[in-house]
Amino acid sequence: MTIAQRLLRLVLRVTGAALLLAAPFVFVPRTWHAAIHERLGFGPYPDGPVIDYLVRSVSAMYVLSGLFCWLVTTDLRRYGPTIIFLGAASVAFGILMTAVDALLGLPWWWLAGEGPPAVVLGVILILLERAANRPATDGPAAPE
């Protein structure tokens, strides 16, 4: 395994592990969500089933994304095009979330911690995948 392949696997697995940390929030009591919401300075937690649904379904989507990151590490060559897609989607997601966060007036630390890291992650995934799956060469091509 090349250094690029090892780095790509590491980045995907660390990302996957971080995303899997959302798993408990699919199931924790609503009071935990409310306490976190208030501790972050967002005021009283909104009431209603749609809010609870969104928090739990977004957490579940993070978990699904984390599992997907781990899946593609099982065969980097086979899933190369999928990893490129993941990288491009991460860049697009990061740009979109930066705009959404800014439009919603979220604090600077929220904005800086969500969109820009997703863009950087996407670029890293694309660059590492290209390096990891570059065809091996035995040296300079022989003259014809």
DSSP file (Angstrom, degrees, kcal/mol; ACC not computed):
  #  RESIDUE AA STRUCTURE BP1 BP2  ACC     N-H-->O    O-->H-N    N-H-->O    O-->H-N    TCO  KAPPA ALPHA  PHI   PSI    X-CA   Y-CA   Z-CA
    1    1 A M              0   0    0      0, 0.0   131,-0.0     0, 0.0     2,-0.0   0.000 360.0 360.0 360.0 132.2    0.0    0.0    0.0
    2    2 A T     >  -     0   0    0    130,-0.2     4,-2.4     1,-0.1     5,-0.2  -0.256 360.0-108.2 -77.1 167.2    1.4    3.4   -1.0
    3    3 A I  H  > S+     0   0    0      1,-0.2     4,-2.8     2,-0.2     5,-0.2   0.909 121.3  53.1 -60.9 -42.1    1.7    6.4    1.3
    4    4 A A  H  > S+     0   0    0      1,-0.2     4,-2.6     2,-0.2   128,-0.3   0.900 109.4  48.6 -61.8 -40.5   -1.2    8.1   -0.6
    5    5 A Q  H  > S+     0   0    0      2,-0.2     4,-2.6     1,-0.2    -1,-0.2   0.911 111.9  48.9 -65.8 -41.5   -3.4    5.0   -0.1
    6    6 A R  H  X S+     0   0    0     -4,-2.4     4,-2.5     2,-0.2    -2,-0.2   0.922 113.4  46.7 -63.2 -43.5   -2.6    4.9    3.6
    7    7 A L  H  X S+     0   0    0     -4,-2.8     4,-3.0     2,-0.2     5,-0.2   0.912 112.1  50.4 -64.9 -42.3   -3.3    8.6    4.0
    8    8 A L  H  X S+     0   0    0     -4,-2.6     4,-2.5    -5,-0.2     5,-0.2   0.935 112.0  47.2 -61.4 -46.4   -6.6    8.3    2.0
    9    9 A R  H  X S+     0   0    0     -4,-2.6     4,-2.5     1,-0.2    -1,-0.2   0.918 113.3  49.2 -60.5 -43.4   -7.7    5.4    4.2
   10   10 A L  H  X S+     0   0    0     -4,-2.5     4,-2.9     2,-0.2     5,-0.3   0.936 111.4  48.0 -62.3 -47.7   -6.8    7.3    7.3
   11   11 A V  H  X S+     0   0    0     -4,-3.0     4,-2.4     1,-0.2     5,-0.2   0.921 114.3  46.9 -60.5 -44.6   -8.6   10.4    6.3
   12   12 A L  H  X S+     0   0    0     -4,-2.5     4,-2.7    -5,-0.2    -1,-0.2   0.893 114.7  46.3 -65.8 -39.3  -11.7    8.5    5.4
   13   13 A R  H  X S+     0   0    0     -4,-2.5     4,-2.7    -5,-0.2    -2,-0.2   0.892 113.3  47.8 -73.1 -38.5  -11.7    6.4    8.6
   14   14 A V  H  X S+     0   0    0     -4,-2.9     4,-2.4     2,-0.2    -2,-0.2   0.925 114.8  47.2 -65.6 -43.0  -11.1    9.4   10.8
   15   15 A T  H  X S+     0   0    0     -4,-2.4     4,-2.4    -5,-0.3    -2,-0.2   0.938 113.1  48.9 -61.2 -46.9  -13.9   11.3    9.0
   16   16 A G  H  X S+     0   0    0     -4,-2.7     4,-2.0     1,-0.2    -2,-0.2   0.911 111.1  49.5 -59.3 -43.9  -16.2    8.2    9.3
   17   17 A A  H  X S+     0   0    0     -4,-2.7     4,-0.7     1,-0.2    -1,-0.2   0.904 110.5  50.4 -63.1 -41.4  -15.4    7.8   13.0
   18   18 A A  H >< S+     0   0    0     -4,-2.4     3,-0.9     1,-0.2    -1,-0.2   0.908 110.8  49.2 -63.3 -41.3  -16.2   11.5   13.6
   19   19 A L  H >< S+     0   0    0     -4,-2.4     3,-1.7     1,-0.2    -1,-0.2   0.847 102.9  61.4 -67.1 -33.1  -19.5   11.2   11.8
   20   20 A L  H >< S+     0   0    0     -4,-2.0     3,-2.0     1,-0.3    -1,-0.2   0.695  84.0  79.2 -67.2 -17.7  -20.4    8.1   13.8
   21   21 A L  T << S+     0   0    0     -3,-0.9    -1,-0.3    -4,-0.7     4,-0.3   0.672  81.3  68.5 -63.6 -14.5  -20.3   10.2   17.0
   22   22 A A  T X  S+     0   0    0     -3,-1.7     3,-1.1     1,-0.2     4,-0.4   0.624  73.7  93.4 -76.9 -12.4  -23.7   11.5   16.0
   23   23 A A  T X> S+     0   0    0     -3,-2.0     3,-1.8     1,-0.3     4,-0.5   0.877  79.3  52.5 -53.2 -47.5  -25.3    8.0   16.6
   24   24 A P  H >> S+     0   0    0      0, 0.0     4,-2.1     0, 0.0     3,-1.4   0.831  99.4  65.6 -60.2 -27.9  -26.3    8.7   20.2
   25   25 A F  H <4 S+     0   0    0     -3,-1.1    -2,-0.2     1,-0.3    34,-0.2   0.559  89.3  65.4 -76.6  -5.7  -28.2   11.8   19.2
   26   26 A V  H <4 S+     0   0    0     -3,-1.8    -1,-0.3    -4,-0.4    -3,-0.1   0.781 119.0  23.6 -73.4 -28.2  -30.6    9.8   17.2
   27   27 A F  H << S+     0   0    0     -3,-1.4    -2,-0.2    -4,-0.5     3,-0.1   0.616  91.4 111.2-116.6 -17.7  -31.8    8.2   20.5
   28   28 A V  S  < S-     0   0    0     -4,-2.1     5,-0.1     1,-0.1    -3,-0.0  -0.151  78.1 -85.6 -63.7 159.0  -31.0   10.6   23.4
   29   29 A P    >>  -     0   0    0      0, 0.0     3,-1.4     0, 0.0     4,-1.2  -0.243  34.0-115.2 -62.5 152.0  -33.9   12.3   25.2
   30   30 A R  H 3> S+     0   0    0      1,-0.3     4,-2.5     2,-0.2     5,-0.2   0.820 114.1  66.9 -55.4 -33.1  -35.2   15.5   23.8
   31   31 A T  H 3> S+     0   0    0      1,-0.2     4,-2.4     2,-0.2    -1,-0.3   0.823  96.8  54.4 -61.7 -31.0  -34.0   17.3   27.0
   32   32 A W  H <> S+     0   0    0     -3,-1.4     4,-2.4     2,-0.2    -1,-0.2   0.927 108.2  48.1 -67.7 -44.4  -30.4   16.6   25.9
   33   33 A H  H  X S+     0   0    0     -4,-1.2     4,-2.6     1,-0.2    -2,-0.2   0.929 113.0  49.1 -59.5 -44.3  -31.0   18.2   22.6
   34   34 A A  H  X S+     0   0    0     -4,-2.5     4,-2.5     1,-0.2     5,-0.2   0.908 110.1  50.6 -62.8 -42.8  -32.6   21.2   24.4
   35   35 A A  H  X S+     0   0    0     -4,-2.4     4,-2.5     2,-0.2    -1,-0.2   0.910 112.5  46.1 -63.7 -42.2  -29.7   21.5   26.9
   36   36 A I  H  X S+     0   0    0     -4,-2.4     4,-2.1     2,-0.2    -2,-0.2   0.927 111.7  52.5 -65.1 -44.3  -27.1   21.5   24.1
   37   37 A H  H  <>S+     0   0    0     -4,-2.6     5,-2.0    -5,-0.2     6,-0.2   0.916 114.7  41.5 -56.3 -46.8  -29.1   24.0   22.1
   38   38 A E  H ><5S+     0   0    0     -4,-2.5     3,-1.4     1,-0.2     5,-0.4   0.875 111.1  55.3 -72.2 -38.0  -29.3   26.4   25.0
   39   39 A R  H 3<5S+     0   0    0     -4,-2.5    -1,-0.2     1,-0.3    -2,-0.2   0.836 102.8  57.4 -64.8 -31.9  -25.7   25.8   26.1
   40   40 A L  T 3<5S-     0   0    0     -4,-2.1    -1,-0.3    -5,-0.2    -2,-0.2   0.536 122.0-109.4 -75.3  -5.5  -24.6   26.8   22.6
   41   41 A G  T < 5S+     0   0    0     -3,-1.4    -3,-0.2    -4,-0.2    -2,-0.1   0.702  81.7 126.9  89.1  20.2  -26.4   30.1   23.1
   42   42 A F      < -     0   0    0     -5,-2.0    -4,-0.2     1,-0.3    -3,-0.1   0.328  66.0-126.5 -93.8   8.8  -29.2   29.6   20.7
   43   43 A G        -     0   0    0     -5,-0.4    -1,-0.3    -6,-0.2    -2,-0.1  -0.336  61.6  -1.9  83.1-164.6  -31.9   30.3   23.3
   44   44 A P  S    S-     0   0    0      0, 0.0     3,-0.1     0, 0.0    -9,-0.0  -0.318  80.3-107.7 -63.8 142.6  -34.9   28.2   24.2
   45   45 A Y        -     0   0    0      1,-0.1   -11,-0.1   -11,-0.1    -2,-0.1  -0.544  39.7-110.9 -71.2 128.9  -35.2   24.9   22.2
   46   46 A P        -     0   0    0      0, 0.0     2,-0.3     0, 0.0    -1,-0.1  -0.271  30.0-128.7 -62.4 146.9  -38.1   25.1   19.8
   47   47 A D        +     0   0    0      4,-0.1     3,-0.1    -3,-0.1     4,-0.1  -0.690  56.9  76.9 -95.7 148.9  -41.1   23.0   20.5
   48   48 A G  S  > S-     0   0    0     -2,-0.3     4,-1.4     1,-0.1     3,-0.4  -0.299  77.9 -96.4 129.7 151.5  -42.7   20.6   18.0
   49   49 A P  H  > S+     0   0    0      0, 0.0     4,-2.7     0, 0.0     5,-0.2   0.786 114.3  63.2 -67.5 -28.3  -42.3   17.2   16.4
   50   50 A V  H  > S+     0   0    0      2,-0.2     4,-2.7     1,-0.2     5,-0.2   0.907 102.6  50.0 -65.1 -40.0  -40.7   18.6   13.2
   51   51 A I  H  > S+     0   0    0     -3,-0.4     4,-2.5     2,-0.2     5,-0.2   0.942 113.0  46.1 -62.0 -47.5  -37.7   20.0   15.2
   52   52 A D  H  X S+     0   0    0     -4,-1.4     4,-2.3     1,-0.2     5,-0.2   0.910 112.9  50.8 -62.1 -42.2  -37.2   16.6   16.9
   53   53 A Y  H  X S+     0   0    0     -4,-2.7     4,-2.9     1,-0.2     5,-0.3   0.935 111.4  47.7 -60.0 -47.2  -37.6   14.8   13.6
   54   54 A L  H  X S+     0   0    0     -4,-2.7     4,-2.5     2,-0.2     5,-0.3   0.917 111.9  48.8 -63.7 -44.2  -35.0   17.0   11.9
   55   55 A V  H  X S+     0   0    0     -4,-2.5     4,-1.8     1,-0.2    -1,-0.2   0.929 117.2  41.9 -61.3 -45.1  -32.4   16.7   14.7
   56   56 A R  H  X S+     0   0    0     -4,-2.3     4,-2.2    -5,-0.2    -2,-0.2   0.888 115.5  48.1 -72.7 -38.9  -32.7   12.9   14.8
   57   57 A S  H  X S+     0   0    0     -4,-2.9     4,-2.2    -5,-0.2    -2,-0.2   0.882 111.5  50.1 -72.0 -35.9  -32.8   12.4   11.0
   58   58 A V  H  X S+     0   0    0     -4,-2.5     4,-2.1    -5,-0.3    -1,-0.2   0.914 110.9  50.4 -65.0 -41.6  -29.8   14.7   10.5
   59   59 A S  H  X S+     0   0    0     -4,-1.8     4,-2.0    -5,-0.3    -2,-0.2   0.922 110.4  49.6 -60.6 -43.1  -27.9   12.7   13.1
   60   60 A A  H  X S+     0   0    0     -4,-2.2     4,-2.5     1,-0.2    -1,-0.2   0.875 108.5  52.9 -63.8 -37.5  -28.9    9.5   11.4
   61   61 A M  H  X S+     0   0    0     -4,-2.2     4,-2.4     2,-0.2    -1,-0.2   0.878 107.0  52.3 -66.6 -36.7  -27.7   10.9    8.1
   62   62 A Y  H  X S+     0   0    0     -4,-2.1     4,-2.4     2,-0.2    -2,-0.2   0.920 109.9  49.2 -61.7 -43.0  -24.3   11.7    9.6
   63   63 A V  H  X S+     0   0    0     -4,-2.0     4,-2.5     2,-0.2    -2,-0.2   0.931 110.7  49.7 -62.2 -45.6  -24.1    8.1   10.9
   64   64 A L  H  X S+     0   0    0     -4,-2.5     4,-2.1     1,-0.2    -1,-0.2   0.908 110.9  49.9 -59.4 -42.7  -25.0    6.8    7.4
   65   65 A S  H  X S+     0   0    0     -4,-2.4     4,-2.2     2,-0.2    -1,-0.2   0.887 109.4  52.1 -63.3 -39.2  -22.3    9.0    5.9
   66   66 A G  H  X S+     0   0    0     -4,-2.4     4,-1.9     2,-0.2    -2,-0.2   0.912 109.3  48.5 -63.8 -43.0  -19.8    7.8    8.4
   67   67 A L  H  X S+     0   0    0     -4,-2.5     4,-2.4     1,-0.2    -1,-0.2   0.890 109.9  53.1 -62.8 -38.8  -20.5    4.1    7.6
   68   68 A F  H  X S+     0   0    0     -4,-2.1     4,-2.2     2,-0.2    -2,-0.2   0.900 105.5  53.6 -63.5 -41.7  -20.2    5.0    3.9
   69   69 A C  H  X S+     0   0    0     -4,-2.2     4,-0.7     1,-0.2    -1,-0.2   0.912 111.3  46.2 -59.1 -42.1  -16.7    6.5    4.6
   70   70 A W  H >< S+     0   0    0     -4,-1.9     3,-0.8     1,-0.2     4,-0.4   0.895 108.4  57.0 -67.3 -39.4  -15.7    3.3    6.2
   71   71 A L  H >< S+     0   0    0     -4,-2.4     3,-1.9     1,-0.2     4,-0.3   0.927 102.7  52.7 -58.1 -47.2  -17.2    1.2    3.4
   72   72 A V  H >< S+     0   0    0     -4,-2.2     3,-0.8     1,-0.3     7,-0.3   0.706  97.9  66.9 -67.6 -17.0  -15.1    2.8    0.7
   73   73 A T  T << S+     0   0    0     -3,-0.8     3,-0.4    -4,-0.7    -1,-0.3   0.624  83.9  74.8 -76.1 -10.1  -11.9    2.1    2.7
   74   74 A T  T <  S+     0   0    0     -3,-1.9    -1,-0.2    -4,-0.4    -2,-0.2   0.744 117.3   9.7 -73.6 -21.4  -12.4   -1.6    2.1
   75   75 A D    <>  -     0   0    0     -3,-0.8     4,-2.5    -4,-0.3    -1,-0.3  -0.572  66.7-179.5-157.9  86.5  -11.3   -1.3   -1.6
   76   76 A L  T  4 S+     0   0    0     -3,-0.4     7,-0.2     1,-0.2     4,-0.1   0.849  84.8  49.1 -61.1 -37.2   -9.8    2.1   -2.5
   77   77 A R  T >4 S+     0   0    0      2,-0.2     3,-1.3     1,-0.2    -1,-0.2   0.951 113.0  45.8 -68.6 -48.3   -9.2    1.2   -6.1
   78   78 A R  T 34 S+     0   0    0      1,-0.3     4,-0.2     2,-0.1    -2,-0.2   0.901 119.3  41.2 -60.2 -42.1  -12.7   -0.2   -6.7
   79   79 A Y  T 3X S+     0   0    0     -4,-2.5     4,-2.6    -7,-0.3    -1,-0.3   0.229  80.9 114.1 -93.8  14.8  -14.3    2.8   -5.0
   80   80 A G  H <> S+     0   0    0     -3,-1.3     4,-2.2     1,-0.2    -1,-0.2   0.919  78.4  45.7 -51.3 -52.4  -12.0    5.4   -6.5
   81   81 A P  H  > S+     0   0    0      0, 0.0     4,-2.2     0, 0.0    -1,-0.2   0.869 112.9  51.9 -61.7 -34.3  -14.8    7.1   -8.6
   82   82 A T  H  > S+     0   0    0      2,-0.2     4,-2.8    -4,-0.2    -2,-0.2   0.882 108.0  51.3 -67.4 -37.8  -17.1    7.0   -5.5
   83   83 A I  H  X S+     0   0    0     -4,-2.6     4,-2.5     2,-0.2    -1,-0.2   0.891 108.5  51.4 -66.7 -39.1  -14.3    8.7   -3.4
   84   84 A I  H  X S+     0   0    0     -4,-2.2     4,-2.7    -5,-0.2    -2,-0.2   0.933 111.3  48.2 -60.5 -45.1  -14.0   11.4   -6.1
   85   85 A F  H  X S+     0   0    0     -4,-2.2     4,-3.1     1,-0.2     5,-0.2   0.926 109.8  52.2 -60.1 -44.7  -17.7   11.9   -5.9
   86   86 A L  H  X S+     0   0    0     -4,-2.8     4,-2.2     1,-0.2    -1,-0.2   0.910 110.9  48.1 -57.0 -43.5  -17.6   12.0   -2.1
   87   87 A G  H  X S+     0   0    0     -4,-2.5     4,-2.1     2,-0.2    -2,-0.2   0.932 113.4  45.6 -63.4 -46.9  -14.9   14.7   -2.4
   88   88 A A  H  X S+     0   0    0     -4,-2.7     4,-2.4     1,-0.2    -2,-0.2   0.902 113.2  50.3 -64.6 -40.7  -16.8   16.8   -4.9
   89   89 A A  H  X S+     0   0    0     -4,-3.1     4,-2.9     1,-0.2    -1,-0.2   0.874 108.7  52.9 -64.6 -36.6  -20.0   16.5   -2.9
   90   90 A S  H  X S+     0   0    0     -4,-2.2     4,-2.6    -5,-0.2    -2,-0.2   0.898 109.0  49.1 -65.6 -40.4  -18.1   17.5    0.3
   91   91 A V  H  X S+     0   0    0     -4,-2.1     4,-2.2     2,-0.2    -2,-0.2   0.949 114.3  45.1 -62.3 -48.4  -16.8   20.7   -1.5
   92   92 A A  H  X S+     0   0    0     -4,-2.4     4,-2.6     1,-0.2    -2,-0.2   0.916 113.9  49.7 -62.3 -43.6  -20.4   21.5   -2.7
   93   93 A F  H  X S+     0   0    0     -4,-2.9     4,-3.1     1,-0.2     5,-0.2   0.913 110.1  51.3 -60.6 -43.7  -21.9   20.8    0.7
   94   94 A G  H  X S+     0   0    0     -4,-2.6     4,-1.9     2,-0.2    -2,-0.2   0.904 111.5  46.1 -62.2 -42.7  -19.2   23.0    2.4
   95   95 A I  H  X S+     0   0    0     -4,-2.2     4,-2.0     2,-0.2    -1,-0.2   0.934 115.0  47.8 -65.0 -45.9  -19.9   25.9    0.1
   96   96 A L  H  X S+     0   0    0     -4,-2.6     4,-2.8     1,-0.2    -2,-0.2   0.929 112.8  47.5 -60.6 -46.9  -23.7   25.5    0.5
   97   97 A M  H  X S+     0   0    0     -4,-3.1     4,-3.0     1,-0.2     5,-0.2   0.840 108.1  55.2 -68.7 -31.8  -23.5   25.2    4.3
   98   98 A T  H  X S+     0   0    0     -4,-1.9     4,-2.1    -5,-0.2    -1,-0.2   0.934 112.1  44.2 -62.7 -44.2  -21.2   28.3    4.5
   99   99 A A  H  X S+     0   0    0     -4,-2.0     4,-2.7     2,-0.2    -2,-0.2   0.931 115.3  47.6 -65.1 -45.8  -23.9   30.3    2.6
  100  100 A V  H  X S+     0   0    0     -4,-2.8     4,-2.2     1,-0.2    -2,-0.2   0.935 112.1  49.5 -61.2 -47.1  -26.7   28.9    4.7
  101  101 A D  H  <>S+     0   0    0     -4,-3.0     5,-2.3     1,-0.2     4,-0.5   0.896 113.0  47.3 -60.1 -40.7  -24.9   29.5    8.0
  102  102 A A  H ><5S+     0   0    0     -4,-2.1     3,-1.0    -5,-0.2    -1,-0.2   0.926 111.6  49.9 -67.1 -44.5  -24.2   33.1    6.9
  103  103 A L  H 3<5S+     0   0    0     -4,-2.7    -2,-0.2     1,-0.3    -1,-0.2   0.837 110.9  50.3 -63.3 -32.7  -27.8   33.7    5.8
  104  104 A L  T 3<5S-     0   0    0     -4,-2.2    -1,-0.3    -5,-0.2    -2,-0.2   0.551 111.4-122.4 -82.6  -7.0  -29.1   32.4    9.1
  105  105 A G  T < 5 +     0   0    0     -3,-1.0    -3,-0.2    -4,-0.5    -2,-0.1   0.808  47.0 172.3  71.7  29.5  -26.8   34.6   11.1
  106  106 A L      < -     0   0    0     -5,-2.3    -1,-0.2    -6,-0.2     5,-0.1  -0.331  43.4 -83.0 -67.7 155.4  -25.1   31.7   12.9
  107  107 A P    >>  -     0   0    0      0, 0.0     4,-2.3     0, 0.0     3,-0.7  -0.146  38.2-111.6 -59.3 155.8  -22.1   32.6   15.0
  108  108 A W  H 3> S+     0   0    0      1,-0.3     4,-3.0     2,-0.2     5,-0.2   0.856 117.1  56.4 -57.3 -37.4  -18.7   32.9   13.3
  109  109 A W  H 3> S+     0   0    0      2,-0.2     4,-1.2     1,-0.2    -1,-0.3   0.818 108.1  47.8 -68.5 -29.5  -17.4   29.8   15.1
  110  110 A W  H <> S+     0   0    0     -3,-0.7     4,-0.8     2,-0.2     5,-0.2   0.939 114.2  46.0 -71.9 -48.5  -20.3   27.7   13.7
  111  111 A L  H >X S+     0   0    0     -4,-2.3     4,-0.9     1,-0.2     3,-0.8   0.925 115.5  46.3 -59.4 -46.9  -19.8   29.0   10.2
  112  112 A A  H 3< S+     0   0    0     -4,-3.0    -1,-0.2     1,-0.2    -2,-0.2   0.782 113.2  50.5 -68.5 -27.3  -16.0   28.5   10.3
  113  113 A G  H 3< S+     0   0    0     -4,-1.2    -1,-0.2    -5,-0.2    -2,-0.2   0.503 116.6  35.4 -91.8  -3.9  -16.3   25.0   11.8
  114  114 A E  H <X S+     0   0    0     -3,-0.8     4,-1.3    -4,-0.8    -3,-0.1   0.788 118.3  29.0-112.5 -69.4  -18.8   23.6    9.3
  115  115 A G  H  X S+     0   0    0     -4,-0.9     4,-2.0    -5,-0.2     3,-0.4   0.957 117.2  48.8 -66.5 -55.7  -18.5   24.7    5.7
  116  116 A P  H  > S+     0   0    0      0, 0.0     4,-2.5     0, 0.0     5,-0.2   0.895 110.9  50.4 -57.3 -42.9  -14.8   25.5    5.2
  117  117 A P  H  > S+     0   0    0      0, 0.0     4,-2.8     0, 0.0    -2,-0.2   0.875 108.7  53.6 -62.6 -33.1  -13.6   22.2    6.8
  118  118 A A  H  X S+     0   0    0     -4,-1.3     4,-2.3    -3,-0.4    -3,-0.1   0.895 109.2  48.6 -65.6 -38.9  -16.0   20.3    4.5
  119  119 A V  H  X S+     0   0    0     -4,-2.0     4,-2.3     2,-0.2     5,-0.2   0.944 112.8  47.3 -63.8 -47.8  -14.5   22.1    1.5
  120  120 A V  H  X S+     0   0    0     -4,-2.5     4,-2.6     1,-0.2    -2,-0.2   0.921 111.6  51.1 -60.6 -44.7  -10.9   21.3    2.7
  121  121 A L  H  X S+     0   0    0     -4,-2.8     4,-2.7     1,-0.2    -1,-0.2   0.924 109.4  50.9 -58.2 -45.4  -11.9   17.7    3.3
  122  122 A G  H  X S+     0   0    0     -4,-2.3     4,-2.2     1,-0.2    -1,-0.2   0.911 110.8  47.4 -60.3 -44.3  -13.3   17.3   -0.2
  123  123 A V  H  X S+     0   0    0     -4,-2.3     4,-2.7     2,-0.2     5,-0.2   0.920 112.2  50.6 -63.4 -43.6  -10.2   18.7   -1.8
  124  124 A I  H  X S+     0   0    0     -4,-2.6     4,-2.9     1,-0.2     5,-0.3   0.919 109.6  50.7 -61.0 -44.0   -8.0   16.4    0.3
  125  125 A L  H  X S+     0   0    0     -4,-2.7     4,-2.4     2,-0.2     5,-0.2   0.921 112.2  46.6 -60.3 -44.4  -10.1   13.4   -0.7
  126  126 A I  H  X S+     0   0    0     -4,-2.2     4,-2.3     2,-0.2    -2,-0.2   0.945 115.3  45.1 -64.0 -48.1   -9.9   14.2   -4.4
  127  127 A L  H  X S+     0   0    0     -4,-2.7     4,-2.1     1,-0.2    -2,-0.2   0.921 115.8  46.1 -64.1 -44.1   -6.1   14.8   -4.3
  128  128 A L  H  X S+     0   0    0     -4,-2.9     4,-3.0    -5,-0.2    -1,-0.2   0.892 111.4  52.0 -67.3 -38.3   -5.4   11.7   -2.3
  129  129 A E  H  X S+     0   0    0     -4,-2.4     4,-2.2    -5,-0.3    -1,-0.2   0.930 110.1  48.8 -63.8 -43.5   -7.6    9.5   -4.4
  130  130 A R  H  < S+     0   0    0     -4,-2.3    -1,-0.2     1,-0.2    -2,-0.2   0.911 115.9  43.6 -61.7 -41.7   -5.9   10.7   -7.6
  131  131 A A  H >< S+     0   0    0     -4,-2.1     3,-0.8    -5,-0.2    -2,-0.2   0.886 113.9  51.2 -70.0 -38.3   -2.5   10.1   -6.0
  132  132 A A  H 3< S+     0   0    0     -4,-3.0    -2,-0.2  -128,-0.3    -1,-0.2   0.841 117.5  36.9 -69.5 -33.8   -3.6    6.7   -4.5
  133  133 A N  T 3< S+     0   0    0     -4,-2.2    -1,-0.2    -5,-0.2    -2,-0.2   0.155  81.5 131.2-109.1  18.5   -4.9    5.3   -7.8
  134  134 A R    <   -     0   0    0     -3,-0.8    -3,-0.0    -4,-0.2     2,-0.0  -0.524  69.7-103.1 -67.1 134.3   -2.4    6.8  -10.2
  135  135 A P        -     0   0    0      0, 0.0     2,-0.1     0, 0.0    -1,-0.1  -0.355  38.7-113.6 -60.9 137.4   -1.2    4.0  -12.5
  136  136 A A        -     0   0    0     -3,-0.1     2,-0.4     2,-0.0    -3,-0.0  -0.448  29.7-156.3 -71.3 143.7    2.3    2.8  -11.5
  137  137 A T        -     0   0    0     -2,-0.1     4,-0.0     1,-0.1    -1,-0.0  -0.937  17.0-146.6-121.1 147.4    5.1    3.5  -13.9
  138  138 A D        -     0   0    0     -2,-0.4    -1,-0.1     1,-0.3    -2,-0.0   0.277  67.4 -73.3 -92.9  10.3    8.4    1.6  -14.2
  139  139 A G  S    S-     0   0    0      3,-0.0    -1,-0.3     0, 0.0     3,-0.1  -0.838  87.8  -9.5 128.1-168.1   10.3    4.6  -15.1
  140  140 A P  S    S-     0   0    0      0, 0.0     2,-0.1     0, 0.0    -2,-0.0  -0.302  78.8 -99.5 -65.6 147.3   10.6    6.8  -18.2
  141  141 A A        -     0   0    0      1,-0.1     3,-0.1    -4,-0.0    -4,-0.0  -0.373  39.0-112.9 -66.0 142.2    8.9    5.5  -21.3
  142  142 A A        -     0   0    0      1,-0.1    -1,-0.1    -3,-0.1     2,-0.0  -0.521  34.6-105.5 -75.3 141.9   11.2    3.8  -23.8
  143  143 A P              0   0    0      0, 0.0    -1,-0.1     0, 0.0     0, 0.0  -0.362 360.0 360.0 -65.7 148.2   11.7    5.6  -27.1
  144  144 A E              0   0    0     -3,-0.1    -2,-0.0    -2,-0.0    -3,-0.0   0.454 360.0 360.0 -90.4 360.0    9.9    4.0  -30.0
